[in-house]
Amino acid sequence: MAKESKTKYAVLGILSRNSLSGYDIKKLVDSSISYFWNENFGHLYTVLRRMEQEDLVSRRVMHTSGRPDRSVFSITDKGREVLSDWLMREPEDPPTRIELLLQLFFAGLMPLAAVSEKIKNEKEKAEARLAAYEAIQDHITKHDTGREQGRVPFWLMTLSFGVHRERAAIAWCDETMETLTRLQAEKETGVIEP
């Protein structure tokens, strides 16, 4: 059985707040949920067309002077039902595909310096993501207008997951670098430590 695409649920969730064009949906994805859920334009428009055929969203064309027409999508009652049903389901376990760990598993075939560089780069990326999450968290707690809708605590929960994940990644990188340093010392001295 083919895996069900979850894009429609992300779109329904976004449209549960406001009616938006496909372009605006993509912008909102990029500025909010892209840290844990990413969508590309081509796939998004394909899904929106399919959702319209399934009566999960409605589309109205807005005419603007001197610019191309804009399609604005709204969630339908059926779409709200489908979103509600999905929200109550148990989430599927995501497939695990972490290229860095695959490379590390086979890193005995690489120079230790190259492995150390990969880990150093991974730590820098994790630190940058952590800083971005903390900045978003600060912005939401100080400025967000969604507070009256009761959504802010849930946004902060998703951010908290990212913060914890990046802190764990940074700690793992530090631990891994210590091990690599020890392995390099053993290689140079010929003395293997326990």
C-alpha positions as CSV (number, residue, x, y, z in Angstrom):
1,M,0.0,0.0,0.0
2,A,1.4,3.4,-1.0
3,K,2.1,5.9,1.8
4,E,-0.4,8.6,2.2
5,S,0.9,12.1,1.4
6,K,0.6,14.4,4.5
7,T,0.9,17.6,2.5
8,K,-2.8,18.0,2.4
9,Y,-2.9,18.1,6.2
10,A,-0.3,20.7,6.4
11,V,-2.2,22.8,3.9
12,L,-5.5,22.3,5.7
13,G,-3.9,23.3,9.0
14,I,-2.6,26.5,7.4
15,L,-5.9,27.3,5.8
16,S,-7.7,26.7,9.1
17,R,-6.3,30.1,10.1
18,N,-6.9,32.2,6.9
19,S,-7.7,31.9,3.2
20,L,-4.5,32.2,1.2
21,S,-3.0,31.9,-2.3
22,G,-0.7,29.0,-3.1
23,Y,2.2,31.5,-3.0
24,D,1.1,32.7,0.4
25,I,0.8,29.2,1.7
26,K,4.3,28.4,0.6
27,K,5.6,31.6,2.3
28,L,3.8,30.7,5.5
29,V,5.3,27.1,5.4
30,D,8.8,28.6,4.9
31,S,8.4,31.0,7.8
32,S,6.7,28.7,10.3
33,I,6.7,24.9,9.9
34,S,9.6,24.4,7.5
35,Y,11.9,23.6,10.4
36,F,10.1,20.2,10.7
37,W,7.9,20.1,7.5
38,N,9.0,21.3,4.1
39,E,7.0,21.6,0.9
40,N,8.0,22.7,-2.6
41,F,5.9,24.9,-4.9
42,G,5.3,22.2,-7.6
43,H,4.0,19.6,-5.2
44,L,2.0,22.2,-3.3
45,Y,0.0,23.3,-6.3
46,T,-0.6,19.7,-7.4
47,V,-2.0,18.9,-3.9
48,L,-4.1,22.1,-3.9
49,R,-5.7,21.0,-7.2
50,R,-6.4,17.5,-5.9
51,M,-7.8,19.0,-2.6
52,E,-10.2,21.2,-4.6
53,Q,-11.4,18.2,-6.6
54,E,-12.0,16.4,-3.3
55,D,-13.9,19.4,-1.9
56,L,-11.4,19.9,0.9
57,V,-10.7,23.4,-0.2
58,S,-12.5,26.0,-2.4
59,R,-10.8,28.4,-4.7
60,R,-11.9,31.9,-5.8
61,V,-10.1,33.9,-8.4
62,M,-9.2,37.5,-7.4
63,H,-8.7,39.9,-10.2
64,T,-6.1,42.6,-9.6
65,S,-5.4,45.6,-11.9
66,G,-2.2,45.3,-13.9
67,R,-1.3,41.9,-12.3
68,P,-2.1,38.3,-13.0
69,D,-5.2,36.9,-11.4
70,R,-4.7,35.2,-8.0
71,S,-6.3,32.0,-6.8
72,V,-7.2,32.2,-3.1
73,F,-7.9,28.9,-1.3
74,S,-10.2,28.4,1.7
75,I,-10.8,25.3,3.8
76,T,-14.3,23.8,3.4
77,D,-16.4,22.1,6.1
78,K,-15.3,18.8,4.7
79,G,-11.7,19.9,4.8
80,R,-12.1,20.9,8.5
81,E,-13.6,17.4,9.1
82,V,-10.7,15.7,7.4
83,L,-8.2,17.9,9.3
84,S,-9.9,17.1,12.6
85,D,-9.9,13.3,11.9
86,W,-6.2,13.4,11.0
87,L,-5.3,15.4,14.1
88,M,-6.8,12.7,16.2
89,R,-4.8,9.9,14.5
90,E,-1.6,8.4,15.8
91,P,1.3,9.8,13.8
92,E,3.3,7.4,11.7
93,D,6.9,6.7,12.6
94,P,9.1,8.7,10.1
95,P,11.6,6.8,8.1
96,T,15.1,7.3,9.4
97,R,17.6,8.5,6.8
98,I,20.4,10.5,8.2
99,E,23.2,10.7,5.7
100,L,25.8,11.9,8.2
101,L,25.2,8.8,10.4
102,L,25.5,6.5,7.3
103,Q,28.8,8.1,6.4
104,L,30.0,7.9,10.0
105,F,29.1,4.2,10.1
106,F,31.5,3.6,7.2
107,A,34.0,6.3,8.4
108,G,36.7,3.6,9.1
109,L,37.4,4.0,5.4
110,M,38.1,7.7,5.7
111,P,40.9,9.8,7.2
112,L,40.1,10.9,10.7
113,A,40.6,14.5,9.8
114,A,37.8,14.3,7.2
115,V,35.5,12.7,9.8
116,S,36.3,15.5,12.3
117,E,35.5,18.1,9.7
118,K,32.1,16.6,9.0
119,I,31.3,16.6,12.8
120,K,32.6,20.2,13.2
121,N,30.3,21.3,10.3
122,E,27.4,19.4,11.7
123,K,27.9,21.2,15.1
124,E,28.0,24.6,13.4
125,K,24.7,23.8,11.5
126,A,23.1,22.7,14.8
127,E,24.2,25.8,16.6
128,A,22.8,28.0,13.7
129,R,19.5,26.1,13.9
130,L,19.4,26.5,17.6
131,A,20.0,30.2,17.4
132,A,17.2,30.5,14.8
133,Y,14.7,28.5,17.0
134,E,15.6,30.7,20.0
135,A,15.0,33.9,18.0
136,I,11.7,32.6,16.7
137,Q,10.7,31.6,20.2
138,D,11.6,35.1,21.5
139,H,9.6,36.7,18.7
140,I,6.5,34.6,19.3
141,T,6.5,35.2,23.1
142,K,6.9,38.9,22.6
143,H,5.0,39.8,19.4
144,D,2.7,37.1,18.1
145,T,-0.9,38.0,17.4
146,G,-2.1,34.4,17.4
147,R,-2.3,34.5,21.2
148,E,-6.1,35.1,21.1
149,Q,-6.6,31.9,19.1
150,G,-4.9,29.8,21.7
151,R,-2.2,28.6,19.2
152,V,0.9,30.1,20.7
153,P,1.4,27.4,23.4
154,F,1.4,24.8,20.6
155,W,3.8,26.7,18.4
156,L,6.1,27.0,21.4
157,M,5.9,23.2,22.0
158,T,7.0,22.5,18.4
159,L,9.9,25.0,18.9
160,S,10.8,23.4,22.1
161,F,11.3,20.1,20.3
162,G,13.6,21.8,17.9
163,V,15.6,23.5,20.7
164,H,16.0,20.1,22.5
165,R,16.9,18.3,19.3
166,E,19.6,20.8,18.4
167,R,21.0,20.9,22.0
168,A,21.2,17.1,21.8
169,A,22.9,17.3,18.4
170,I,25.5,19.7,19.8
171,A,26.2,17.5,22.8
172,W,26.6,14.5,20.5
173,C,29.0,16.4,18.2
174,D,31.1,17.4,21.3
175,E,31.1,13.8,22.5
176,T,32.0,12.5,19.0
177,M,34.8,15.0,18.6
178,E,36.3,13.8,21.9
179,T,36.2,10.2,20.7
180,L,37.8,11.3,17.3
181,T,40.5,13.2,19.2
182,R,41.2,10.1,21.3
183,L,41.3,7.9,18.2
184,Q,43.7,10.3,16.5
185,A,46.0,10.2,19.6
186,E,45.9,6.4,19.7
187,K,46.8,6.3,16.0
188,E,49.7,8.6,16.5
189,T,51.1,6.9,19.7
190,G,50.1,3.4,18.9
191,V,48.6,3.1,22.4
192,I,45.0,2.1,22.5
193,E,43.1,3.4,25.5
194,P,40.0,1.6,26.9
